[in-house]
Amino acid sequence: GEKKSIRTNVEDRLLGMQEKWVETVDYSQFSRLYVEESETLLYNYVEQGPVIVDQQLGYIKWALETMRERIFDRVEKLVSGQRKEDMCMWWLGHIDFKVRLFLELIGYKLHLESHDYIDQRPDDEDGILKNLALISQILNPQDDDGIGGQARSFISGVKNEVYNVIDQFLEEVKQLFLIEFGKTPEEMDIDEVKKMVEKERRGEGEKRKRRWGNE
């Protein structure tokens, strides 16, 4: 038979519930006013049910279209290399911020950095010497309990933060390969990868965009 829409199915089920209630209710057990009010409430429920379904279906459709656009945008950024470039810029900025924060916390004076100590005498020689002492402590492999140990713990934490983002990127690449080729990067040989790159250069990206846009 003809396939019914979700709205029609819901409407039919609600009407069936209404008819069953009308057929089985024992009117002798309730006042007429109660029965009439119940029938009115049930009728309104049946009338409003399909409207609510339409509203929910509209929301679901919007959510799916939004998700689809986001997925397509992520795929395009992966293929174009924009995603990798964004990630590289992020980790450079993240590492720079974290290093500066750590150095300030241990008392390193960043404002004393200069590229011209040979020709220009520093204003704060004591501060320069303290900075040098801190660097020596950081680089001391035997300083486990002091600043050297703190530095190694800090580096380990930042590495984990960066590699978590890299792992997420690699998972996105893996999903892209599965979508486009039905294989993971590990399952493809170098010749297949070269062919993929050549196709991309010849405009396969536009074909992908049209295909994704029409699905």
C-alpha positions in Angstrom: 0.0 0.0 0.0 0.9 3.6 -0.1 3.5 4.7 2.5 2.0 7.1 5.0 3.8 10.1 6.3 4.8 10.4 10.0 2.1 13.0 10.5 -0.6 10.8 9.0 0.5 7.8 11.1 0.3 9.9 14.3 -3.1 11.4 13.3 -4.5 7.9 12.6 -3.2 6.5 15.9 -4.7 9.5 17.8 -8.1 9.0 16.1 -8.0 5.3 16.9 -7.3 6.1 20.6 -10.2 8.6 20.6 -12.6 6.1 19.0 -11.5 3.3 21.4 -12.1 5.6 24.4 -15.6 6.6 23.2 -16.5 3.0 22.5 -15.3 1.6 25.9 -16.1 4.3 28.4 -18.9 3.5 30.8 -21.0 6.6 30.8 -23.0 5.4 33.8 -20.0 5.7 36.0 -19.3 9.4 35.4 -21.3 12.6 35.3 -22.4 13.9 32.0 -20.4 17.1 32.5 -17.2 15.1 33.2 -17.7 12.9 30.1 -18.3 16.0 28.0 -15.2 17.7 29.3 -13.1 14.6 28.8 -14.4 14.3 25.2 -13.5 17.9 24.6 -10.0 17.5 26.0 -9.4 14.3 23.9 -10.7 16.0 20.8 -8.4 19.0 21.3 -5.5 16.6 21.9 -6.2 14.7 18.7 -6.5 18.0 16.8 -3.2 19.4 18.2 -1.2 16.2 17.9 -0.4 16.5 14.2 0.5 20.2 14.6 3.0 19.3 17.4 4.4 16.6 15.1 4.8 19.1 12.3 6.6 21.4 14.6 9.0 18.7 15.8 9.6 17.4 12.3 10.4 21.0 11.2 12.9 21.3 14.0 14.5 17.9 13.2 14.8 18.9 9.6 16.5 22.2 10.5 18.9 20.4 12.9 19.8 17.8 10.3 20.4 20.5 7.6 22.6 22.5 10.0 24.6 19.4 10.9 25.0 18.5 7.2 26.3 22.0 6.5 28.8 21.8 9.4 30.0 18.4 8.2 30.4 19.6 4.6 32.3 22.7 5.9 34.6 20.4 7.9 35.2 18.2 4.9 36.1 21.1 2.7 38.5 22.5 5.2 40.2 19.1 5.6 40.5 18.7 1.8 41.8 22.2 1.2 44.3 22.0 4.0 42.7 24.9 5.9 41.9 22.6 8.9 45.6 21.6 9.2 46.7 25.2 8.8 44.2 26.4 11.5 45.4 23.6 13.8 49.1 24.5 13.3 48.4 28.2 14.0 46.4 27.2 17.1 49.2 25.1 18.7 51.8 27.7 18.0 49.7 30.3 19.8 48.8 27.9 22.5 52.4 26.9 23.2 53.5 30.5 23.2 50.8 31.5 25.6 51.5 28.6 28.0 55.3 29.1 28.0 55.0 32.8 28.7 52.5 32.1 31.5 54.8 29.5 33.0 57.9 31.7 32.8 56.0 34.6 34.6 54.8 32.2 37.3 58.4 31.1 38.2 59.6 34.8 38.2 61.2 35.1 34.7 61.0 38.7 33.6 59.9 38.6 29.9 60.2 42.4 29.5 64.0 42.1 29.9 64.4 40.1 26.7 66.5 41.9 24.1 68.3 41.1 20.9 70.9 43.8 21.2 72.8 43.2 24.5 76.2 43.5 22.6 75.7 47.1 21.5 73.2 48.2 24.1 73.8 47.7 27.9 70.7 46.3 29.6 69.0 48.6 32.1 68.5 45.7 34.7 71.6 43.6 34.8 70.4 41.8 38.0 67.2 40.9 36.3 69.1 39.5 33.4 71.3 37.4 35.7 68.2 36.1 37.5 66.6 35.1 34.2 69.8 33.3 33.2 69.8 31.4 36.6 66.2 30.3 36.0 67.0 29.1 32.5 69.9 27.1 33.9 67.5 25.5 36.5 65.0 24.7 33.8 67.6 23.0 31.7 69.1 21.0 34.6 68.1 17.4 34.1 68.9 16.5 37.7 66.6 19.2 39.2 63.5 17.0 39.8 62.2 18.7 42.9 62.7 22.3 41.8 62.0 24.5 38.8 63.5 21.9 36.4 61.0 19.3 37.6 58.2 21.9 37.3 59.3 22.7 33.8 59.3 19.0 32.7 55.8 18.5 34.2 54.6 21.7 32.4 56.0 20.5 29.1 54.3 17.1 29.5 51.0 18.8 30.2 51.2 21.1 27.2 52.3 18.2 24.9 49.1 16.3 26.0 46.9 19.2 25.2 48.4 19.6 21.8 48.4 15.9 20.9 44.7 15.7 22.0 43.9 18.2 19.3 46.2 16.4 16.8 44.5 13.1 17.5 41.1 14.7 16.9 42.4 16.0 13.5 43.7 12.5 12.6 40.3 11.0 13.4 38.6 13.6 11.1 41.1 12.7 8.3 40.3 9.0 8.9 36.6 9.6 8.6 37.1 11.7 5.4 39.0 8.8 3.9 36.2 6.4 4.9 33.6 8.7 3.3 35.5 9.3 0.1 37.3 6.0 -0.5 35.9 3.4 1.9 39.4 3.0 3.4 41.4 4.3 6.3 44.7 6.1 5.5 46.6 3.0 6.8 44.8 0.8 4.2 45.9 3.0 1.3 49.3 2.8 -0.4 51.3 5.8 -1.5 50.2 5.4 -5.2 46.6 5.7 -4.2 47.3 8.8 -2.2 49.2 10.4 -5.1 46.2 9.7 -7.4 43.9 11.2 -4.9 46.0 14.4 -4.8 46.1 14.6 -8.6 42.4 14.2 -8.8 41.9 17.0 -6.3 44.2 19.3 -8.3 42.1 18.6 -11.4 38.9 19.7 -9.8 37.5 16.7 -8.1 36.7 19.0 -5.2 33.9 20.7 -7.2 32.4 17.3 -8.0 32.5 16.4 -4.3 30.8 19.7 -3.5 28.0 19.1 -6.0 27.5 15.5 -4.8 27.3 16.5 -1.2 25.0 19.4 -2.0 22.6 17.1 -3.8 22.5 14.2 -1.3 
